[in-house]
Amino acid sequence: MTVNAVAKATLALLCATAVQAPSPVGVFDGHGDVGHVQRPGSVSYDPQRQEYVIAGSGQNMWGERDDFQFVWKRLSGNFTLSTRARFIGTGVEAHRKIGWTIRPSRATDGVHVTAALHGDGLMSLQFRRTAGGITEEQKSRDSLPEGEAVIRLERRNGAYVLSVRRPADTTFATQELTGVALPDTVYVGLFVCAHNDTVTERAVFSDVRITTAQRR
């Protein structure tokens, strides 16, 4: 191989590595689409307003696979995730979803615990106990038909606690999930799923807080 050919090959490798490298955004390590998504998602961050605007498509986050735009960070141990989230626009599907998700990998069929606000106001914990298994759900007693909520998801020594309220309220509706085994180090982050792979839905996430705590 000539010197020129070696230089070209090296440049191509460097470019490929740069394309594949995560792009940090705000407090997160990277972002990208999970699963099969016809319309690529995106994220923008306004440091002055401390807001993330996330666009995502994807057929669904349900059943045996999930398709969505994921803005993620790697964490270990106990932690609390909190944000004020709202949909942009009236949307197309009643079950478009936004919120927090916790996963061991970015696999489309992976184990996960997810706090999902739906377009019709349903708030629920969705979870998959085994890779490739079905999605289960625990519905919150609170309904949020305005499409906006303060969403908090905590991991406490292997248990997962969802707390949700309307922005104008002061009291959270809380529920706890146990029996879902995730590794100590996981991907955590914000997501948008359009529930329709032919459209793109958008959401605003503000007051994003990620805090860690000691194990007890």
N, C-alpha and C positions, 0 to 999 in steps of 0.2 A: 504494500500500500504506500502511495506517495505521501510526502509531507503535507501536500495540499489536501489529499483525501482524508488523512488523519485529522487535520484541522477542521474540515467540514463535519466529520463524524462526531468530533468532540463538541462542536457548536450545536449540532442537532441534539446530542444527549443533554447538554445544558439547557437548551430550550424546552425539551420534553420535561425535564425535572422541574423547571420553573412553572410550567403549565400545571403540573400535578401537585405542586406544593400548596398547602393551605394558605388562604389569604385572610389574615386576621381582620376582624371588623369589630370595633368597640371593645368590649370585654371578652369577646369570643375568639376562639382560635382559628375558625374557618367556617365555610358554608358550602352547600351544594345540594343537588337533588338526590334523593334516595329512591330506589326502585326505578320503574319504567315511567318516564315523564316525557310526553311529546312536546310540551311547551316549557322550556327551561325557566327555572325560577331565578330570583335575584334578591339582593339585600342592599340597602343604603343606610348609612348611619349619619345622623346630624349631631356632632359633639356639643354644639351650643344648646340644643334642646334636649340632648341625650335621648333621642328617639331612634328606633329602628323601623324602617318600612320594609316589609318582606313581601315578596310576590311569589306565589307558588301555584302549581297545577296539580296533576296526579289524579288517578281514578278514585282512590279512596285510602283510608287508613282503617282497615277492618279485615275480617276474615283471616286469611293466611298470609297476607302481604300488605305492605304499606308503601304508598307513593306520595312524596311530599318534598318541599324545600325545607332544609334543615340548617339552622345556624347554631353551631355547636362549640362546646368547650369540654375538655377532659377534667374530671374531678374524681377524688377518692374520699372514702369515709362518709361522715354525716354532712349534710348540707341543706340549705334552704334556697329555693328559687322563687322569685317574686317579680311580678310585672303587672302593669295596667295595660290591658289589651283590648283592641276594638277592630272590627271589620271596617274596611273602606267600601262604601257603596252597598247597594241592596243585594248584590250577588245573584247567582243563578240557581244554586242548589241549597236546599234547606239544611243539608248535612255537611256543608263545607265546614272545615275545622281549623282552629288556631289554638295555640297554647304552648305548654311545656312537654317535652318528652325526655325520658331517661332510658338509655339503651347501652348494651355492652359493645355494640358495633353499629356500623351504618348499613348492615344487611337489611334487605327489604322484608324478610320473614323472621327477623330476630325477636328475641324476648324483649319486653319493654314494659314500662309503666308510663302512662301518658295522661296529662290533664287537658281535656279537650273541650273547648267552648264551640258549640255548633251554631250554624247560622240561624236556626230557629229558636235559640235561647237555651237549648239543653246544655247542661254542664255535667261532665262525667269523668270518672277514672276509667280508662281503657287499658287493658293489659293482656299480654301473651305470656303464658307460663313456660312454653317450650318453643324452640326454633321450629318454624313451620306449622305450629299449632294454631288453633282458632283464637280469635280475639274475644275476650270477655269484657263485661262492663258493669260498673257500679254507678248508678245515676245519682247526682247530687239532689238534695231536697230543694235547692234553690234553682229558680229559673231566671234567665237573663235575656229576655226577648229584645232588649235594645241593642244586643250585639256588642256589649262592652262590659268588662269585668276586671276586678282585681283578682289575680290568680296566684296562689302560693302553693308550691309543691315541696314537701320536705322528705328527706330520708333520715329516719331515726333508728339506727341499729338494725337495719333490715326491714323495718316497717316504712310504709309510704303514706303520708298524710296530705290530703287535699283540703285547702281552705279557700273559699271563694265568696265574694260579695260584690254588690253593685258599687260603683265608685262613690255614690252619695251615702251609702250605708256605713255603719261603724262596726257591725257585727258580722263575723264570718260564719258561713255554713261549713262544717268540718266533717270529714269522714276519713277512716283509716283502712289501709289495705295491707294484709300480711300474706305470706305464703308464695310470694314471687321471688325467686332466687336470682339476683343479679350480682355480678362480680364486684369487688371493692372499687375498682377503677372503671368508670363508665363515661359515655358521652352524654352530656346534658345540654339542652338548648331549646330554642324557640322553633316553631314550625308553622307552616301554612299548607293546607291541603284543600284543593278546590272541589273535591268529590266529583270531578268532571274533567277528563283529560283534554277536552277541547277548549277549555277556558283557563284564564289566569285570575286568581283572586288575590287581593292585597289586604294587608293588615298593618296597623301601627302598634308598636310596643314601646311604652314609656315607663319610667320609674323602674327600670330593670335592675334587680339586685340579686347577686349570687354570693352567699356567705357560707363559710364552713364552720363546723363545730367539732368539739372533742367527742370521741366515742365514750359511752358510759358503760 
